[in-house]
Amino acid sequence: MATQHLISPIDGSTLATRDTATPDQIEHALSMAERARAGWRATPLQDRIALVEAWVTWFESNADDIGRELSQQMGRPIRYTPNEIRRGFQERARHMSSLAPKSLADVAVEPKDGFTRFIRRDPVGTVFVVAPWNYPYLTSVNTIVPALLAGNTVLLKHAQQTLLCGERYSEGWSAIGGPEGVFQNIVTTHADVARIIGDPRIDFAAFTGSVEAGHAIQRAASDRFIGTGLELGGKDPSYVRPDADIAYAVGENVDGSFFNSGQSCCGIERVYVHADVYDEFVAGFVEATRSYVLGNPLDDAVTIGPMVTAKAAGSVRAQIDQAIARGARAAVSESDFGAAKRGTPYVGPTVLLDVDHSMDVMVEESFGPVIGIMKVRSDDEAVGLMNDSKYGLTASVWTADTDAALAIGDRIATGTVFMNRCDYLDPALAWTGVKDTGHGITLSELGFGSLTRAKSFHLKHL
């Protein structure tokens, strides 16, 4: 057992202190999940859907309190945090509920005289979700809700930085009368995470986080024949073509770069702009970036808060320093924001020009409020640069030509291609990635696939 301290990035105060689970408590949680399986699997799907809907409604009714608590935990401005519940969380949960009757129904095959044949989608058993801090409800709901709808029991381990979010899940589950053992929250060490994944009562592990931690999750599962879903971040590119609506592209790219202080897996991390519109785009981007208000996220006037920790902020500043040392120029820098201060999580939005791929800021994940803008002269050059990455989560193309966007999208190694949009997860589409972004699919009709196993029925009539 260890002790975890939740430190607020706002002022360094301790928001919560929790002891991690003892071996006996972990054993109890696993046993509870296993015992609850049969009853939950036998619960009619419409009853499972109704319970999920009640859970979502409970979250919505508490969105303001949850939002304030979330701002305190990880620093996103309070003007935005309640919307994590009111928009994305409820949208994804309800969409998966709407898909469940069709997606979880038996799969019919062609008729054959004298036989009844079909494929049933059985729940895998118990799903272990290891959730991150940056969007603690949005990322976790992607697996928790479809896993429960499919008839699985769920064990949630939330990030230390947002451990109160796991407690909110449990609070809501109890408030709606959720069956005991079907959903549980647990506070554990990293070593205990590996041991839980290695336990035969865990049948699927879902993780969102760093590549390094993703490898650890994969190693923990390597001696067992269970599935893993890994979303490990990205270096998502944006390409602005000469026929783009520049004013619109500027606004969307600025928001996609700096929302949540740039701490988004699918946020824009590098921008390529055609030479014909480069100057116009950069001028607009710089002006829009300077309009941000950096400060205490509990202030309604603040539009960008601190990063999650001083250590994370230091990593971003190191990328900026390296880029400038190698010839980049800061068109917007920390000096433009009075609240920015080195050694603290308060990092001012930074816009770098004259960048290239010798700089970490253009090839390594930044996960912070910095963006490099690079001039290109053709679609081919843009595609080559967009693919010059070890990640592949999303990519956006800004253009009036749908055919061009489709042609470019076909050539980009990525899980999602956007045209005239960015930094958004549509629950009707598969959320997936390639290369070091990881593997697995959440949401859409395909999102139930890893949370169920096929069972064929071949019945011969005598």
N, C-alpha and C positions, 0 to 999 in steps of 0.2 A: 504494500500500500504506500502511496505517496500523496502529497498535497498539491493541488493545482490552484494557482492564483490568477484570477481574471483581472488584468490591469487595463484600465481605460486609457486609450490614446489621447483623450481630451486633456487630461491633467496628470496622468500617472497614478491616479488613485486606484485602490483595490476595490473592485465592484463586488467580487464574490471570492470565497475560498471553499474548495470542496476536496474532500478526501477521495482518492480513487478507490475503486471497488477492490475488496479483498478477494482472495481465491474462492472463498466460500460464497461470497456474493455473486461472483461470476458464474460459479457452478449453479447457483440457485436460478439466475436469469436464464441460463441455457436450458435448464430442466423445465422451467416454466414455459419457455417458448416451445419446447418439444411436446409438453403435455397439452398445450393449447391447440396444437395443429389440427387434430382430428375434428374437434368441435367447430373450429373456424372454417376449415375446408368444407364441412357439411352445412354451414350456414348458407342459405340461398343467396345467389349473387345479388338479387335486388335488395336484400337486407344488408349485405356488405356495402353496396352503393349508398344506401340510405344512411348508414353510419358514417361513411366518408363525407357525405354531404353535410351531416350535422357537425362533423369536426371542422370542416371548412367554414361553416357559418359561425361556429364558436371563435375561430381565428379572426374572422371579419369583425365580429362584435368587440374584439379586444385589440383591433389593429393600432389604435393610437397609443395604447400602453406598450404594446409589443414594439412599435416603431421607436418610441423614445428609448426603451431599453436597448434596442439594437444600435441606435446612435451612440449610446454610452459605451457599448461593447466594442464597436469597430470603427466609429468615427464618421459614418455617412451622415450628411445633414438631415435634420429632423423633418425638413420640408419634403423629403423624399422617402424616408424609411417606411412609413405606414403603407406606401404603395407597393412594397414588396409583398404584402399580404393582400391588399385590395385588388391588385392587378395580376401580377405574374403567378403568385401562389394559387389563388382561386381559379384563375384561367386554366392552369395546367391540371390541377386536381379535377376540376369539373369536366375538362375535355377528356381526360382518361376515363372518367366515370361514364361519359357518354359513349365511348368506344368499347367499353367492357363487354356488353351483351353480345356484340358481333365478334369481337376479337378473342373472346374466351369460349365461344360456342364450339361444339364439336365440328370437326371438318369432314364434310361429306365427300365421298368418292363416287365414281361412276357406278350405277346399279349393276348388279350381277345376280342372275337368277339363282335362287337357293341360298343366298348369302346376305347377311347384313354386315357392312363394313364401314368403319369411320375411325377418325383419329381424335382422341380426347386430349385436351390441354390440362394436364395435372399441375398443381403448384409444385415448386421444387422442394419446399419445406420451410426452412428458416433463412431469411435474408438479413445479412449484416451490412448496415449502411454506415460508412465513415465519412462524415460531412465536413465541409470547409467553413471558414468564417466569412468569406467575402460576400456571398449571397446565401446566408445560412438556411433560409427557408426555401428559396427557389431551387437550389441545387439538391437539397435533400428530398423535396416533394417529388422530384422526377422519378425516384425509385420507390419511396415509401408508399405512396398512394397506389401505383399499379401493382406493387407487390402484395399489398393487402387486398386489393380487388381480386387478384388472381387466387387468393386463398392461402397465402403464405403468412407466417408470423414474422415479425420484424424486430430486430435489435438495432438501436441507433446509438452510435458513439459520435458526439459532436466535438468540434475543435475546442481546445481550451479557451481560445479567445471569445467563443460564443457559446459557452457551455450552458448559459441560461436559456438558449433557444431549445436545447434538448429537453430542458425542464418544462418549457412552455408546451412542447408537443405532449409530454406526459400529462400535464395539467389539463389540457384540452381533451385528451383521450379519457381521462377519468371523469371529466365534467359531462361528457355525453354518454357515459355508461359503457364505454368500450370494454369488451371481455378481457378479463385478467390474463396476462401472459401473451396476448396477441400482439400488442405493441409495448416495447419497453425501451427506456432510455438508460444508458449506463455511462459512467465516467471511468475511464481506464488510462493506463500508461500505453506508450507505443509498444512496449514488449508484450503487454496483455493483448493488444490488438492482434499481433501475430499469433499468439496462443489461441485466441478465440477463432481466428480463421482456420487454424489447424484442427479445431475440434470437429469430430464427425457429425455433430448436431447442426453445424452451419453448412448450408447448401449453396449459397451464392454470396459473394462479397462485392459491394459497390463502393468505389472511392473516388473522390474529387480532390485534387491537390497537385503537389509537385511531381516531377518526373522521378526524382530520387525516392520519394515516399511510394510512388506507384510501383517502382521496382521492388521495394520492400513488401508491398502487398502481394505482388506476383510471386515472390519467393516464398512467402508464408503459405500460399495456396499450391505451391509446386508439387508437393507430395500427395496431393489429393485431386480427385477428378471432379472438381467443382468449377463453376464459371466465375469470372470476375468481370466487372465493368469498371473501366478506368478512364476518367477524363482528367488529363494532366496539363491543361493549359494550352497556350498558343502564342503566336507572334503574328496576329491577324493583320493582313495587308488590305489597303484600300487603293483603288486605282481610279483616278479622275480623268476621263477621256475628254477630248476637246469639244465634244458636242453636249457635255453635261450642263445642267442648270447650275451654274456656279454658286449663286447665292444659296440655293437649297443645299448643294453639296457641302458648302462651308459650314452651315449650321449643323448638319447631321454629323459631319466628320469631327467637329469640335466636341460635340456632345458624346460621340462614340469614343473619343480619345480620353476625355477627362471625367466622365461621369463615374461616381464612386471612387474618385481620386485615381482613376485608371486601373483600379483593382478588379478587373473583370476578365474572365477567361476569353470571352468573345469580343472584348473591346478592341478598338483599332489601336495597333501598336506601331504602324509605319504607313506612310502615305506616299504614293507615287502619282505625280501629276504631269500630264502632257505639257510639253514646252509651250504650246500655243496658248494655254490658259494658266500657266504656272504663276506668273506675277499677280494676276487678278485673284487667283485662289489664295495665294500666300497673304496678300494684303488683307483680304477678308478674314482669313483664319487668325491672323495676328490680332486684328481688332476685336474679334469675338472672344478670343482667349483672355484678353486684358479686361474683359467685363466680369470675370469671375470674382467672387468675394470669398477669400480664404479666411477661415476662422473657426471659432467654437461651433460645432455642428448643432448644438442645442439652441443657437440663435437663428430665428426664422429668416433673417436676411442673408445668412451664409449659404453659398451655393457650392462650395467645395471644402470639405473638412480635412482633418489630418489623415495621414496614412495609418495603417493599423498599429505599427510599432516604429520606434526610432531606428531599429535595425533595418527594417524594410525600407525606410526612407533613406538610410545611408547607402543601400544598394543602388537605389535610383540615382542618388547624387553621384555615386562612383561612375555610373554609366555616362552621366552628363559631363563630368570632369574629363573622362577619357575621350569622349567625342570632341570636346573643345580642344583638348591637347592635340588631337589628330587633325584639326582644321575645321571643325564645325563651328557655326556661328549661332548664338542664341538670339533669336528675334524677340522672344519673350523669355524672361528669366525670373528667378526667385526675387531679384531685387525689385521687381514690379509689384510685389505683394508684401505689405508690411508685416503680416502675421507669420511669414516664412522665417524659419530660423534653423540653422544647421545644428545637428545634434538632437533635434526634436522630430516628431512625426509630421510636423507642419511643413509641407513641401509645396512651393508655388508651382502652378502649371508652367511647363517649359516647352518652348517650340524651337527646335533645332533645324537650321538650314545648312546647305553645303555638306550634307552627310553622305556617307557611302557604306558599303557592306564590310569595310575593314573595322567598323565601329560596332561595339556590342549593342548599342542602342538600336541598331537596325537588324540584328540577327539573333540576339539573346532576349528571352522574355524580360520585359521591364516591370510589368505589373505595378505601374505607378503613373503619376501625372507628367509624363514626358512623351513627346512625339517628334520623330524625325520626318521631314518632308523632302522628297528627292525628285528631281526633274527627270522625265523620260521623254523619248522622241517617237515611240511607236508602241503599238499593242504588244508586239513581240518582245521588246525590251522590258515592258512592264510584266509580262507573264514570266519571263526568265527571272526577274528579281523577286516576284511574288513566290515563286517556287524555291527560291534560294533560302530555305529554312528547314529546320529539323521538325517543325510543327506543322499541323494542318487541321485547324478547327473551322474557322470561317474565313471568307474573303469577300470583299464588296467591290462592285464595279458601278461607277457613276456615269450614266450615259442615257441618251434618248433612243438608242438603237438596241432593241431587244435581241435581235439576231446576233449583234456583236457581243452582247453580254453573255448569251448562251455559248457562243463559240469560245470566248475567253474562259468562261466557267468550265467548259469541258477540258480545258488544258491545265487548269489549276489543281494541284494536289491538295484537296481540302474536303472537309465533311459537309460544309454548307456554302453555297454561293448566293450572295445577295446582289440584287440590282437596285440601286437607289434606296438602300436601307442598310443598317448595320446594327451590331450589338443588340440583337433581339433573338429570342428563341420561340419559334412557332410550334405549339404543342401538336399540331397536325402533321408536322414533318419530323423525320428521324433526326435525333440529336446524336451526332457521332463525329469521329475524327480519324485522322490517319497519322502515320509516322509517330513521333514522340508525344503527340497529343493523346495517344492511348488507343483503346479499343472498346467496343461495346456500343449498344444502342439504347437510348432512353426515349420515352414519349412516342407519339404516333401509334398506329396499329402494330408497328414492329417492336415497340417498346415492351410488349408483354412476352416477347419471344424468349429472352434470357431468364425470365422469372417463372417460366413454365417448362415442363418437359412433355414431349409427345408420347402418347400411349395408344397403340393401335388395337382395335377390336375387330376380330375376324370371326364372325359367327356363322356357322354352317347349319342350315335348317334340314332336319331329316324328315 
